[in-house]
């Protein structure tokens, strides 16, 4: 059975749809968006540089925040931020020196762990367990965590069939029904600790992520 259209639900809002021949193009665009997120926006190096930039801005900006006055906010451009970033990277006592140096000299934290099906079958919170264990061992400043899961919202729009009837894209497209959800779960560590931490994690990973029963 086709889903009800906006008109049948009593809605008078205009809805953007496609003709039947355009459904495959829409599927291709949705898949391209997914791959763009997973391969570019969610790339671990891109994510850790975002974290270092946030750390720098918190140290550099007055009270760690951008101005809320619209004129003052618009007066702040990339030029001011990049100049301050370079200055902070050169002077050890400068506010925000550590994250600035990591950006300018590419001494960013390295990815040590990311979620995988095997660990998730043992514990859905495996990434958080690994982060907590590494933070306990190496300290808060040596480890960073970054995770995100897109909202599981169905992509749905009307499709006009050749016989004049309108159906939901979700009902007509198995590709849209099975479209994967973009997500990531990374744990990063200071570059000088990568080798030691990697060896330690390999030896202790199972004990770290396993779920301990509280019974008995």
SULRA-V745211 format. One record per helix or strand. SS is the DSSP state (A for helix, B for strand). FROM is the first residue (numbers start at 0). LEN is the number of residues. If there is no record, write none. Layout:
BEGIN
SS:FROM:LEN, SS:FROM:LEN
END
This chain:
BEGIN
B:17:2, A:19:22, A:43:17, A:61:3, A:69:6, A:77:13, A:96:8, B:109:5, A:116:6, A:125:13, A:139:3, B:142:7, B:157:3, B:165:3, A:168:4, A:173:4, B:182:7, A:190:19
END
